[in-house]
Amino acid sequence: MPSDGWGDLAKFFRQAPDAVTDGLERGLVIEANEMMADAKEQTPVDTGTLRASGTVGTPDRSGSGVSVDLGFGGAASAYAVVQHEGVHLRHVVGTSKFLERPVLARAGELGSVLAREVNRELRKFDQ
């Protein structure tokens, strides 16, 4: 029996929310990894422990939202806070606000990256 298009439309409406969330997730991971790479370049280095502690977490989906954590710490948590917030400290390598600055610098690109990845997911319906 020929399709009148309603079945395809119904399928799209069922699958589109997951496709959007998949695209958002992928975009957030891409940007979080870029932010972390930039942050590690700016992280103060004494022994390298702080720089090595930088991580990007796995995406967390809750309801229709998705988030990705990134940060420094682990065994170096207390040290990370002092080095990050210590704007009075002078470093031979790196600087204070080593995570905040890259996140803010890339914030303007986040929307376009998310839109690109959501569009990539939605274009799968055209195939």
N, CA, C and O atoms as a Tinker XYZ file with bonds, in Angstrom:
   508  protein
     1  N      0.845000   -1.166000    0.000000    73     2
     2  CA     0.000000    0.000000    0.000000    64     1     3
     3  C      0.898000    1.239000    0.000000    63     2     4     5
     4  O      1.828000    1.305000    0.805000    81     3
     5  N      0.660000    2.210000   -0.860000    73     3     6
     6  CA     1.505000    3.391000   -0.930000    64     5     7
     7  C      1.404000    4.224000    0.346000    63     6     8     9
     8  O      0.346000    4.314000    0.969000    81     7
     9  N      2.536000    4.833000    0.718000    73     7    10
    10  CA     2.588000    5.687000    1.901000    64     9    11
    11  C      2.016000    7.062000    1.567000    63    10    12    13
    12  O      2.298000    7.623000    0.507000    81    11
    13  N      1.220000    7.592000    2.472000    73    11    14
    14  CA     0.696000    8.940000    2.279000    64    13    15
    15  C      1.568000    9.972000    2.992000    63    14    16    17
    16  O      1.240000   11.159000    2.990000    81    15
    17  N      2.666000    9.541000    3.599000    73    15    18
    18  CA     3.574000   10.442000    4.293000    64    17    19
    19  C      3.291000   10.579000    5.776000    63    18    20    21
    20  O      4.159000   10.995000    6.543000    81    19
    21  N      2.061000   10.228000    6.188000    73    19    22
    22  CA     1.725000   10.376000    7.604000    64    21    23
    23  C      2.536000    9.436000    8.479000    63    22    24    25
    24  O      2.917000    9.794000    9.594000    81    23
    25  N      2.799000    8.248000    7.986000    73    23    26
    26  CA     3.604000    7.290000    8.748000    64    25    27
    27  C      5.027000    7.795000    8.939000    63    26    28    29
    28  O      5.603000    7.655000   10.017000    81    27
    29  N      5.599000    8.391000    7.876000    73    27    30
    30  CA     6.946000    8.948000    7.976000    64    29    31
    31  C      6.979000   10.121000    8.954000    63    30    32    33
    32  O      7.924000   10.271000    9.729000    81    31
    33  N      5.948000   10.937000    8.909000    73    31    34
    34  CA     5.871000   12.080000    9.805000    64    33    35
    35  C      5.737000   11.613000   11.255000    63    34    36    37
    36  O      6.384000   12.159000   12.149000    81    35
    37  N      4.916000   10.625000   11.481000    73    35    38
    38  CA     4.731000   10.096000   12.832000    64    37    39
    39  C      6.044000    9.510000   13.352000    63    38    40    41
    40  O      6.404000    9.710000   14.512000    81    39
    41  N      6.752000    8.790000   12.490000    73    39    42
    42  CA     8.052000    8.223000   12.873000    64    41    43
    43  C      9.030000    9.339000   13.237000    63    42    44    45
    44  O      9.756000    9.239000   14.226000    81    43
    45  N      9.046000   10.408000   12.429000    73    43    46
    46  CA     9.930000   11.539000   12.702000    64    45    47
    47  C      9.630000   12.127000   14.081000    63    46    48    49
    48  O     10.547000   12.362000   14.868000    81    47
    49  N      8.353000   12.364000   14.374000    73    47    50
    50  CA     7.984000   12.963000   15.659000    64    49    51
    51  C      8.320000   12.047000   16.840000    63    50    52    53
    52  O      8.608000   12.529000   17.935000    81    51
    53  N      8.285000   10.740000   16.622000    73    51    54
    54  CA     8.671000    9.810000   17.687000    64    53    55
    55  C     10.180000    9.828000   17.914000    63    54    56    57
    56  O     10.638000    9.769000   19.055000    81    55
    57  N     10.948000    9.908000   16.836000    73    55    58
    58  CA    12.400000    9.771000   16.934000    64    57    59
    59  C     13.159000   11.092000   17.054000    63    58    60    61
    60  O     14.307000   11.093000   17.497000    81    59
    61  N     12.559000   12.198000   16.678000    73    59    62
    62  CA    13.259000   13.487000   16.668000    64    61    63
    63  C     13.792000   13.903000   18.041000    63    62    64    65
    64  O     14.920000   14.389000   18.117000    81    63
    65  N     13.028000   13.736000   19.135000    73    63    66
    66  CA    13.591000   14.160000   20.429000    64    65    67
    67  C     14.892000   13.442000   20.776000    63    66    68    69
    68  O     15.826000   14.063000   21.283000    81    67
    69  N     14.957000   12.143000   20.508000    73    67    70
    70  CA    16.188000   11.403000   20.780000    64    69    71
    71  C     17.311000   11.857000   19.854000    63    70    72    73
    72  O     18.466000   11.940000   20.270000    81    71
    73  N     16.978000   12.149000   18.612000    73    71    74
    74  CA    17.991000   12.622000   17.658000    64    73    75
    75  C     18.553000   13.970000   18.106000    63    74    76    77
    76  O     19.760000   14.200000   18.030000    81    75
    77  N     17.683000   14.850000   18.570000    73    75    78
    78  CA    18.137000   16.157000   19.056000    64    77    79
    79  C     19.056000   15.969000   20.261000    63    78    80    81
    80  O     20.116000   16.590000   20.337000    81    79
    81  N     18.657000   15.122000   21.194000    73    79    82
    82  CA    19.489000   14.881000   22.378000    64    81    83
    83  C     20.818000   14.238000   21.990000    63    82    84    85
    84  O     21.852000   14.574000   22.567000    81    83
    85  N     20.809000   13.320000   21.024000    73    83    86
    86  CA    22.063000   12.719000   20.549000    64    85    87
    87  C     22.998000   13.793000   19.986000    63    86    88    89
    88  O     24.199000   13.787000   20.257000    81    87
    89  N     22.441000   14.704000   19.209000    73    87    90
    90  CA    23.251000   15.779000   18.634000    64    89    91
    91  C     23.784000   16.714000   19.696000    63    90    92    93
    92  O     24.945000   17.118000   19.638000    81    91
    93  N     22.952000   17.068000   20.669000    73    91    94
    94  CA    23.396000   17.920000   21.764000    64    93    95
    95  C     24.512000   17.246000   22.550000    63    94    96    97
    96  O     25.504000   17.881000   22.909000    81    95
    97  N     24.344000   15.969000   22.811000    73    95    98
    98  CA    25.356000   15.218000   23.556000    64    97    99
    99  C     26.691000   15.232000   22.813000    63    98   100   101
   100  O     27.733000   15.529000   23.397000    81    99
   101  N     26.650000   14.913000   21.542000    73    99   102
   102  CA    27.885000   14.873000   20.751000    64   101   103
   103  C     28.538000   16.259000   20.696000    63   102   104   105
   104  O     29.756000   16.375000   20.833000    81   103
   105  N     27.735000   17.304000   20.497000    73   103   106
   106  CA    28.270000   18.653000   20.449000    64   105   107
   107  C     28.908000   19.070000   21.762000    63   106   108   109
   108  O     29.972000   19.689000   21.772000    81   107
   109  N     28.257000   18.730000   22.876000    73   107   110
   110  CA    28.819000   19.069000   24.182000    64   109   111
   111  C     30.136000   18.345000   24.432000    63   110   112   113
   112  O     31.073000   18.933000   24.974000    81   111
   113  N     30.215000   17.093000   24.047000    73   111   114
   114  CA    31.458000   16.336000   24.229000    64   113   115
   115  C     32.579000   16.938000   23.368000    63   114   116   117
   116  O     33.713000   17.079000   23.826000    81   115
   117  N     32.253000   17.284000   22.138000    73   115   118
   118  CA    33.254000   17.905000   21.252000    64   117   119
   119  C     33.777000   19.185000   21.885000    63   118   120   121
   120  O     34.988000   19.379000   21.985000    81   119
   121  N     32.880000   20.051000   22.309000    73   119   122
   122  CA    33.292000   21.337000   22.885000    64   121   123
   123  C     33.994000   21.159000   24.222000    63   122   124   125
   124  O     34.968000   21.859000   24.496000    81   123
   125  N     33.530000   20.247000   25.055000    73   123   126
   126  CA    34.183000   20.018000   26.350000    64   125   127
   127  C     35.618000   19.546000   26.147000    63   126   128   129
   128  O     36.520000   19.956000   26.876000    81   127
   129  N     35.826000   18.687000   25.160000    73   127   130
   130  CA    37.189000   18.217000   24.883000    64   129   131
   131  C     38.072000   19.344000   24.351000    63   130   132   133
   132  O     39.252000   19.417000   24.692000    81   131
   133  N     37.515000   20.219000   23.524000    73   131   134
   134  CA    38.273000   21.375000   23.029000    64   133   135
   135  C     38.609000   22.323000   24.187000    63   134   136   137
   136  O     39.733000   22.812000   24.293000    81   135
   137  N     37.625000   22.572000   25.046000    73   135   138
   138  CA    37.861000   23.427000   26.203000    64   137   139
   139  C     38.948000   22.850000   27.102000    63   138   140   141
   140  O     39.816000   23.576000   27.589000    81   139
   141  N     38.892000   21.534000   27.315000    73   139   142
   142  CA    39.885000   20.899000   28.175000    64   141   143
   143  C     41.278000   20.961000   27.556000    63   142   144   145
   144  O     42.261000   21.193000   28.260000    81   143
   145  N     41.367000   20.760000   26.260000    73   143   146
   146  CA    42.671000   20.854000   25.599000    64   145   147
   147  C     43.251000   22.255000   25.771000    63   146   148   149
   148  O     44.435000   22.409000   26.070000    81   147
   149  N     42.418000   23.270000   25.582000    73   147   150
   150  CA    42.864000   24.651000   25.778000    64   149   151
   151  C     43.245000   24.898000   27.241000    63   150   152   153
   152  O     44.244000   25.558000   27.524000    81   151
   153  N     42.447000   24.366000   28.161000    73   151   154
   154  CA    42.711000   24.552000   29.587000    64   153   155
   155  C     44.035000   23.908000   29.988000    63   154   156   157
   156  O     44.797000   24.490000   30.761000    81   155
   157  N     44.312000   22.729000   29.476000    73   155   158
   158  CA    45.570000   22.055000   29.835000    64   157   159
   159  C     46.778000   22.854000   29.353000    63   158   160   161
   160  O     47.828000   22.842000   29.995000    81   159
   161  N     46.630000   23.547000   28.228000    73   159   162
   162  CA    47.732000   24.394000   27.757000    64   161   163
   163  C     47.978000   25.556000   28.709000    63   162   164   165
   164  O     49.099000   26.059000   28.795000    81   163
   165  N     46.939000   25.990000   29.428000    73   163   166
   166  CA    47.059000   27.137000   30.330000    64   165   167
   167  C     47.275000   26.741000   31.791000    63   166   168   169
   168  O     47.474000   27.604000   32.646000    81   167
   169  N     47.235000   25.434000   32.080000    73   167   170
   170  CA    47.363000   24.965000   33.452000    64   169   171
   171  C     48.791000   25.135000   33.955000    63   170   172   173
   172  O     49.746000   24.777000   33.266000    81   171
   173  N     48.933000   25.687000   35.166000    73   171   174
   174  CA    50.280000   25.786000   35.747000    64   173   175
   175  C     50.908000   24.405000   35.890000    63   174   176   177
   176  O     50.228000   23.424000   36.190000    81   175
   177  N     52.203000   24.348000   35.671000    73   175   178
   178  CA    52.915000   23.075000   35.758000    64   177   179
   179  C     54.053000   23.208000   36.751000    63   178   180   181
   180  O     54.930000   24.059000   36.603000    81   179
   181  N     54.028000   22.354000   37.765000    73   179   182
   182  CA    55.154000   22.196000   38.674000    64   181   183
   183  C     55.637000   20.764000   38.502000    63   182   184   185
   184  O     56.743000   20.521000   38.020000    81   183
   185  N     54.782000   19.810000   38.909000    73   183   186
   186  CA    55.118000   18.398000   38.733000    64   185   187
   187  C     54.348000   17.763000   37.576000    63   186   188   189
   188  O     54.692000   16.672000   37.123000    81   187
   189  N     53.312000   18.442000   37.101000    73   187   190
   190  CA    52.472000   17.910000   36.032000    64   189   191
   191  C     51.223000   17.214000   36.532000    63   190   192   193
   192  O     50.360000   16.838000   35.739000    81   191
   193  N     51.117000   17.036000   37.858000    73   191   194
   194  CA    49.955000   16.348000   38.430000    64   193   195
   195  C     48.665000   17.100000   38.156000    63   194   196   197
   196  O     47.647000   16.498000   37.816000    81   195
   197  N     48.710000   18.414000   38.305000    73   195   198
   198  CA    47.502000   19.210000   38.084000    64   197   199
   199  C     47.043000   19.112000   36.641000    63   198   200   201
   200  O     45.867000   18.858000   36.379000    81   199
   201  N     47.942000   19.307000   35.719000    73   199   202
   202  CA    47.588000   19.229000   34.299000    64   201   203
   203  C     47.026000   17.850000   33.961000    63   202   204   205
   204  O     46.047000   17.737000   33.224000    81   203
   205  N     47.643000   16.818000   34.496000    73   203   206
   206  CA    47.201000   15.440000   34.214000    64   205   207
   207  C     45.843000   15.124000   34.818000    63   206   208   209
   208  O     45.183000   14.173000   34.397000    81   207
   209  N     45.414000   15.921000   35.814000    73   207   210
   210  CA    44.141000   15.624000   36.475000    64   209   211
   211  C     42.933000   16.145000   35.703000    63   210   212   213
   212  O     41.798000   15.871000   36.094000    81   211
   213  N     43.146000   16.887000   34.618000    73   211   214
   214  CA    42.033000   17.418000   33.839000    64   213   215
   215  C     41.265000   16.320000   33.133000    63   214   216   217
   216  O     41.850000   15.483000   32.445000    81   215
   217  N     39.953000   16.326000   33.304000    73   215   218
   218  CA    39.121000   15.287000   32.697000    64   217   219
   219  C     37.835000   15.865000   32.115000    63   218   220   221
   220  O     37.351000   16.916000   32.536000    81   219
   221  N     37.309000   15.156000   31.151000    73   219   222
   222  CA    35.981000   15.413000   30.604000    64   221   223
   223  C     35.154000   14.179000   30.934000    63   222   224   225
   224  O     35.523000   13.059000   30.583000    81   223
   225  N     34.039000   14.395000   31.605000    73   223   226
   226  CA    33.199000   13.276000   32.016000    64   225   227
   227  C     32.355000   12.734000   30.875000    63   226   228   229
   228  O     32.338000   13.281000   29.772000    81   227
   229  N     31.673000   11.670000   31.161000    73   227   230
   230  CA    30.744000   11.105000   30.183000    64   229   231
   231  C     29.448000   11.912000   30.233000    63   230   232   233
   232  O     29.082000   12.431000   31.288000    81   231
   233  N     28.769000   12.017000   29.124000    73   231   234
   234  CA    27.513000   12.782000   29.091000    64   233   235
   235  C     26.485000   12.208000   30.062000    63   234   236   237
   236  O     26.402000   10.995000   30.256000    81   235
   237  N     25.721000   13.085000   30.655000    73   235   238
   238  CA    24.664000   12.697000   31.583000    64   237   239
   239  C     23.336000   13.196000   31.022000    63   238   240   241
   240  O     23.134000   14.399000   30.854000    81   239
   241  N     22.447000   12.273000   30.740000    73   239   242
   242  CA    21.114000   12.625000   30.248000    64   241   243
   243  C     20.139000   12.566000   31.403000    63   242   244   245
   244  O     20.073000   11.581000   32.138000    81   243
   245  N     19.379000   13.647000   31.548000    73   243   246
   246  CA    18.318000   13.645000   32.550000    64   245   247
   247  C     17.115000   14.345000   31.933000    63   246   248   249
   248  O     17.192000   15.507000   31.536000    81   247
   249  N     16.027000   13.635000   31.861000    73   247   250
   250  CA    14.844000   14.157000   31.179000    64   249   251
   251  C     15.164000   14.400000   29.723000    63   250   252   253
   252  O     15.641000   13.497000   29.035000    81   251
   253  N     14.913000   15.596000   29.242000    73   251   254
   254  CA    15.224000   15.910000   27.851000    64   253   255
   255  C     16.528000   16.689000   27.740000    63   254   256   257
   256  O     16.866000   17.179000   26.662000    81   255
   257  N     17.271000   16.811000   28.856000    73   255   258
   258  CA    18.519000   17.557000   28.857000    64   257   259
   259  C     19.736000   16.648000   28.879000    63   258   260   261
   260  O     19.646000   15.448000   29.139000    81   259
   261  N     20.869000   17.261000   28.599000    73   259   262
   262  CA    22.126000   16.530000   28.627000    64   261   263
   263  C     23.203000   17.487000   29.131000    63   262   264   265
   264  O     23.180000   18.679000   28.823000    81   263
   265  N     24.142000   16.956000   29.906000    73   263   266
   266  CA    25.242000   17.777000   30.410000    64   265   267
   267  C     26.536000   16.968000   30.362000    63   266   268   269
   268  O     26.526000   15.737000   30.329000    81   267
   269  N     27.646000   17.699000   30.358000    73   267   270
   270  CA    28.969000   17.083000   30.391000    64   269   271
   271  C     29.814000   17.890000   31.365000    63   270   272   273
   272  O     29.948000   19.105000   31.222000    81   271
   273  N     30.382000   17.213000   32.353000    73   271   274
   274  CA    31.248000   17.875000   33.320000    64   273   275
   275  C     32.688000   17.846000   32.844000    63   274   276   277
   276  O     33.127000   16.872000   32.233000    81   275
   277  N     33.420000   18.909000   33.122000    73   275   278
   278  CA    34.847000   18.917000   32.884000    64   277   279
   279  C     35.495000   19.651000   34.034000    63   278   280   281
   280  O     34.908000   20.569000   34.606000    81   279
   281  N     36.707000   19.245000   34.372000    73   279   282
   282  CA    37.372000   19.903000   35.485000    64   281   283
   283  C     38.706000   19.272000   35.808000    63   282   284   285
   284  O     39.169000   18.343000   35.146000    81   283
   285  N     39.297000   19.808000   36.842000    73   283   286
   286  CA    40.590000   19.348000   37.339000    64   285   287
   287  C     40.407000   18.935000   38.786000    63   286   288   289
   288  O     39.514000   19.441000   39.466000    81   287
   289  N     41.226000   18.038000   39.258000    73   287   290
   290  CA    41.125000   17.684000   40.669000    64   289   291
   291  C     41.642000   16.318000   40.984000    63   290   292   293
   292  O     42.838000   16.046000   40.872000    81   291
   293  N     40.722000   15.442000   41.385000    73   291   294
   294  CA    41.157000   14.148000   41.880000    64   293   295
   295  C     42.048000   14.354000   43.094000    63   294   296   297
   296  O     41.674000   15.060000   44.029000    81   295
   297  N     43.206000   13.751000   43.083000    73   295   298
   298  CA    44.162000   13.904000   44.179000    64   297   299
   299  C     44.657000   15.337000   44.295000    63   298   300   301
   300  O     45.175000   15.731000   45.340000    81   299
   301  N     44.505000   16.117000   43.234000    73   299   302
   302  CA    45.002000   17.497000   43.214000    64   301   303
   303  C     43.898000   18.522000   43.443000    63   302   304   305
   304  O     44.088000   19.691000   43.110000    81   303
   305  N     42.747000   18.130000   44.001000    73   303   306
   306  CA    41.588000   19.030000   44.122000    64   305   307
   307  C     41.901000   20.322000   44.873000    63   306   308   309
   308  O     41.645000   21.411000   44.358000    81   307
   309  N     42.444000   20.217000   46.069000    73   307   310
   310  CA    42.726000   21.427000   46.861000    64   309   311
   311  C     43.738000   22.308000   46.137000    63   310   312   313
   312  O     43.587000   23.528000   46.081000    81   311
   313  N     44.755000   21.686000   45.594000    73   311   314
   314  CA    45.788000   22.415000   44.857000    64   313   315
   315  C     45.191000   23.080000   43.618000    63   314   316   317
   316  O     45.556000   24.207000   43.283000    81   315
   317  N     44.284000   22.394000   42.942000    73   315   318
   318  CA    43.654000   22.930000   41.730000    64   317   319
   319  C     42.895000   24.217000   42.036000    63   318   320   321
   320  O     42.986000   25.183000   41.280000    81   319
   321  N     42.152000   24.238000   43.130000    73   319   322
   322  CA    41.379000   25.422000   43.498000    64   321   323
   323  C     42.323000   26.591000   43.779000    63   322   324   325
   324  O     42.092000   27.699000   43.295000    81   323
   325  N     43.377000   26.360000   44.551000    73   323   326
   326  CA    44.334000   27.424000   44.877000    64   325   327
   327  C     44.975000   27.972000   43.606000    63   326   328   329
   328  O     45.084000   29.188000   43.444000    81   327
   329  N     45.397000   27.098000   42.714000    73   327   330
   330  CA    46.062000   27.540000   41.488000    64   329   331
   331  C     45.095000   28.234000   40.538000    63   330   332   333
   332  O     45.463000   29.203000   39.875000    81   331
   333  N     43.863000   27.743000   40.470000    73   331   334
   334  CA    42.874000   28.346000   39.575000    64   333   335
   335  C     42.450000   29.722000   40.058000    63   334   336   337
   336  O     42.370000   30.663000   39.268000    81   335
   337  N     42.181000   29.842000   41.340000    73   335   338
   338  CA    41.656000   31.094000   41.891000    64   337   339
   339  C     42.750000   32.080000   42.292000    63   338   340   341
   340  O     42.460000   33.256000   42.513000    81   339
   341  N     43.989000   31.632000   42.391000    73   339   342
   342  CA    45.077000   32.487000   42.852000    64   341   343
   343  C     45.582000   33.452000   41.793000    63   342   344   345
   344  O     46.662000   33.267000   41.233000    81   343
   345  N     44.790000   34.482000   41.525000    73   343   346
   346  CA    45.175000   35.441000   40.480000    64   345   347
   347  C     46.430000   36.220000   40.859000    63   346   348   349
   348  O     47.064000   36.826000   39.996000    81   347
   349  N     46.796000   36.210000   42.139000    73   347   350
   350  CA    48.010000   36.875000   42.597000    64   349   351
   351  C     49.258000   36.016000   42.377000    63   350   352   353
   352  O     50.379000   36.521000   42.449000    81   351
   353  N     49.070000   34.738000   42.112000    73   351   354
   354  CA    50.203000   33.832000   41.914000    64   353   355
   355  C     50.832000   34.058000   40.544000    63   354   356   357
   356  O     50.131000   34.341000   39.572000    81   355
   357  N     52.114000   33.937000   40.471000    73   355   358
   358  CA    52.828000   34.052000   39.196000    64   357   359
   359  C     53.428000   32.690000   38.870000    63   358   360   361
   360  O     54.071000   32.065000   39.713000    81   359
   361  N     53.213000   32.244000   37.656000    73   359   362
   362  CA    53.666000   30.922000   37.229000    64   361   363
   363  C     54.681000   31.051000   36.105000    63   362   364   365
   364  O     54.579000   31.933000   35.252000    81   363
   365  N     55.653000   30.161000   36.118000    73   363   366
   366  CA    56.604000   30.092000   35.002000    64   365   367
   367  C     55.879000   29.516000   33.786000    63   366   368   369
   368  O     56.054000   29.986000   32.662000    81   367
   369  N     55.067000   28.493000   34.031000    73   367   370
   370  CA    54.254000   27.871000   32.983000    64   369   371
   371  C     52.804000   27.939000   33.430000    63   370   372   373
   372  O     52.483000   27.533000   34.547000    81   371
   373  N     51.932000   28.440000   32.584000    73   371   374
   374  CA    50.507000   28.477000   32.882000    64   373   375
   375  C     50.071000   29.742000   33.584000    63   374   376   377
   376  O     50.855000   30.673000   33.773000    81   375
   377  N     48.799000   29.760000   33.971000    73   375   378
   378  CA    48.195000   30.950000   34.553000    64   377   379
   379  C     47.026000   30.554000   35.447000    63   378   380   381
   380  O     46.572000   29.410000   35.430000    81   379
   381  N     46.548000   31.519000   36.228000    73   379   382
   382  CA    45.327000   31.275000   37.006000    64   381   383
   383  C     44.135000   31.256000   36.042000    63   382   384   385
   384  O     44.258000   31.593000   34.864000    81   383
   385  N     42.999000   30.859000   36.571000    73   383   386
   386  CA    41.759000   30.791000   35.768000    64   385   387
   387  C     41.952000   29.940000   34.506000    63   386   388   389
   388  O     41.372000   30.218000   33.456000    81   387
   389  N     42.775000   28.904000   34.637000    73   387   390
   390  CA    43.145000   28.078000   33.488000    64   389   391
   391  C     41.995000   27.272000   32.905000    63   390   392   393
   392  O     42.086000   26.827000   31.760000    81   391
   393  N     40.926000   27.070000   33.648000    73   391   394
   394  CA    39.729000   26.420000   33.097000    64   393   395
   395  C     38.684000   27.459000   32.702000    63   394   396   397
   396  O     38.056000   27.348000   31.648000    81   395
   397  N     38.505000   28.440000   33.526000    73   395   398
   398  CA    37.487000   29.460000   33.268000    64   397   399
   399  C     37.733000   30.196000   31.952000    63   398   400   401
   400  O     36.801000   30.402000   31.174000    81   399
   401  N     38.962000   30.587000   31.702000    73   399   402
   402  CA    39.262000   31.357000   30.490000    64   401   403
   403  C     38.935000   30.582000   29.204000    63   402   404   405
   404  O     38.278000   31.138000   28.323000    81   403
   405  N     39.364000   29.333000   29.065000    73   403   406
   406  CA    39.010000   28.593000   27.841000    64   405   407
   407  C     37.507000   28.349000   27.690000    63   406   408   409
   408  O     36.980000   28.384000   26.578000    81   407
   409  N     36.825000   28.105000   28.801000    73   407   410
   410  CA    35.369000   27.889000   28.727000    64   409   411
   411  C     34.689000   29.164000   28.224000    63   410   412   413
   412  O     33.841000   29.112000   27.333000    81   411
   413  N     35.065000   30.298000   28.795000    73   411   414
   414  CA    34.465000   31.566000   28.360000    64   413   415
   415  C     34.856000   31.901000   26.916000    63   414   416   417
   416  O     34.044000   32.431000   26.157000    81   415
   417  N     36.088000   31.594000   26.545000    73   415   418
   418  CA    36.547000   31.896000   25.186000    64   417   419
   419  C     35.787000   31.089000   24.133000    63   418   420   421
   420  O     35.557000   31.576000   23.026000    81   419
   421  N     35.401000   29.870000   24.470000    73   419   422
   422  CA    34.712000   29.004000   23.510000    64   421   423
   423  C     33.193000   29.111000   23.623000    63   422   424   425
   424  O     32.481000   28.555000   22.786000    81   423
   425  N     32.688000   29.796000   24.617000    73   423   426
   426  CA    31.240000   29.857000   24.845000    64   425   427
   427  C     30.491000   30.379000   23.625000    63   426   428   429
   428  O     29.383000   29.925000   23.340000    81   427
   429  N     31.082000   31.326000   22.903000    73   427   430
   430  CA    30.412000   31.874000   21.725000    64   429   431
   431  C     30.283000   30.886000   20.587000    63   430   432   433
   432  O     29.422000   31.052000   19.723000    81   431
   433  N     31.116000   29.865000   20.565000    73   431   434
   434  CA    31.072000   28.849000   19.516000    64   433   435
   435  C     30.137000   27.691000   19.861000    63   434   436   437
   436  O     29.760000   26.909000   18.988000    81   435
   437  N     29.771000   27.589000   21.122000    73   435   438
   438  CA    29.000000   26.435000   21.574000    64   437   439
   439  C     27.684000   26.287000   20.826000    63   438   440   441
   440  O     27.342000   25.186000   20.395000    81   439
   441  N     26.946000   27.367000   20.666000    73   439   442
   442  CA    25.653000   27.290000   19.984000    64   441   443
   443  C     25.760000   26.774000   18.567000    63   442   444   445
   444  O     24.939000   25.961000   18.140000    81   443
   445  N     26.765000   27.235000   17.827000    73   443   446
   446  CA    26.905000   26.785000   16.439000    64   445   447
   447  C     27.339000   25.326000   16.367000    63   446   448   449
   448  O     26.928000   24.603000   15.460000    81   447
   449  N     28.160000   24.890000   17.306000    73   447   450
   450  CA    28.564000   23.479000   17.334000    64   449   451
   451  C     27.366000   22.601000   17.669000    63   450   452   453
   452  O     27.159000   21.560000   17.045000    81   451
   453  N     26.580000   23.020000   18.654000    73   451   454
   454  CA    25.390000   22.232000   19.005000    64   453   455
   455  C     24.408000   22.181000   17.850000    63   454   456   457
   456  O     23.857000   21.122000   17.550000    81   455
   457  N     24.182000   23.316000   17.195000    73   455   458
   458  CA    23.269000   23.347000   16.050000    64   457   459
   459  C     23.768000   22.436000   14.935000    63   458   460   461
   460  O     22.984000   21.701000   14.334000    81   459
   461  N     25.060000   22.481000   14.658000    73   459   462
   462  CA    25.632000   21.627000   13.604000    64   461   463
   463  C     25.396000   20.153000   13.914000    63   462   464   465
   464  O     24.997000   19.387000   13.037000    81   463
   465  N     25.642000   19.755000   15.159000    73   463   466
   466  CA    25.502000   18.338000   15.515000    64   465   467
   467  C     24.038000   17.904000   15.559000    63   466   468   469
   468  O     23.728000   16.772000   15.188000    81   467
   469  N     23.138000   18.771000   16.000000    73   467   470
   470  CA    21.708000   18.444000   15.967000    64   469   471
   471  C     21.250000   18.322000   14.517000    63   470   472   473
   472  O     20.516000   17.394000   14.176000    81   471
   473  N     21.675000   19.244000   13.668000    73   471   474
   474  CA    21.318000   19.159000   12.243000    64   473   475
   475  C     21.839000   17.881000   11.619000    63   474   476   477
   476  O     21.155000   17.263000   10.803000    81   475
   477  N     23.038000   17.479000   11.993000    73   475   478
   478  CA    23.608000   16.228000   11.470000    64   477   479
   479  C     22.706000   15.053000   11.826000    63   478   480   481
   480  O     22.473000   14.171000   10.999000    81   479
   481  N     22.200000   15.041000   13.051000    73   479   482
   482  CA    21.302000   13.961000   13.474000    64   481   483
   483  C     19.970000   14.023000   12.733000    63   482   484   485
   484  O     19.450000   12.996000   12.297000    81   483
   485  N     19.425000   15.212000   12.593000    73   483   486
   486  CA    18.114000   15.344000   11.940000    64   485   487
   487  C     18.198000   15.039000   10.443000    63   486   488   489
   488  O     17.220000   14.574000    9.856000    81   487
   489  N     19.346000   15.293000    9.819000    73   487   490
   490  CA    19.494000   14.970000    8.382000    64   489   491
   491  C     19.420000   13.467000    8.129000    63   490   492   493
   492  O     19.169000   13.045000    7.001000    81   491
   493  N     19.630000   12.674000    9.138000    73   491   494
   494  CA    19.506000   11.216000    8.965000    64   493   495
   495  C     18.080000   10.828000    8.567000    63   494   496   497
   496  O     17.868000    9.768000    7.978000    81   495
   497  N     17.113000   11.675000    8.883000    73   495   498
   498  CA    15.729000   11.396000    8.512000    64   497   499
   499  C     15.497000   11.596000    7.008000    63   498   500   501
   500  O     14.537000   11.066000    6.449000    81   499
   501  N     16.376000   12.358000    6.365000    73   499   502
   502  CA    16.235000   12.612000    4.932000    64   501   503
   503  C     16.690000   11.415000    4.088000    63   502   504   505
   504  O     16.419000   11.348000    2.889000    81   503
   505  N     17.368000   10.495000    4.721000    73   503   506
   506  CA    17.944000    9.376000    3.947000    64   505   507
   507  C     16.945000    8.281000    3.717000    63   506   508
   508  O     17.268000    7.274000    3.087000    81   507
